[in-house]
């Protein structure tokens, strides 16, 4: 059972391991929860990195691939995780510099990956198991590449921690780093199902869902560009009933991410919008 006591995360009433970071700026009242990825591999110890004077960055929580949670900054203290950022809340108020009023959760993950032959490599050149990679386009258009899948243990731990934090501080809005710093940041990226995460944490379905369903008995071709003249991304058309997430439009064509059984992006391309219906 996750909880919060004296601005520290607890599991079964015991505080999680605390690895103190010096990169803080004073007290705050949290209003938002910001989700990040660490852009690091399994051998990295990001919580320890945050404790180094040279790091110049911190977050309140770090969640490893096996679901272990470590805390680096108390929840009522400003951490250095958001950087240059802004967000207009659901009431229309503009917030600039979200370090001053948000709790940051860093989830251990490589983030964007580059194709190398038949496999994938991280930004450091380290090979990444292709079975743990999806190929998708970021919701803001770039990058269009491979992304490491978050583990089930990470997802469960992040949901439980976020629920405890939101209950303790009355937080009503959860955002990605890419939402508050679009173009500058891409985390948590398309491998993190933010819509599902928010619904599970605070029980709210996002308005204006971009998820649609293919309605074509003969299937729907996915192409490399917005038109029938472009080559197909894959030889097999999408089956009737396939769920896709729409990112952008070009005339009658829609750029989509094809969703797998867990609702995560599998691959991306262009489809004709006439064959999409609301789910």
Secondary structure, 3 states (H helix, E strand, C coil): CEEEECCEEEECCEECEECCCCCEEEECCCCEEEEEECCCCCCCCHHHHHCCCCCCCCCCEEECCCCCEEECCCCCEEECCCCCCEEECCCCCEEECHHHHEEEEEECCCCEEEEECCEEECCCCCEECHHHEEEEECCCCCCEEEEECCCHHHHHHHHHHHHHHHHHHCCCEEEEHHHHCECCECCCCCCCCHHHHHHHHHCCCCCCCCEEEECCCCCECCECCCCCCCCECCCCCECCCCEEEEEEEECCEEEEEEECCCCCEEEEEEEEHHHEEEC
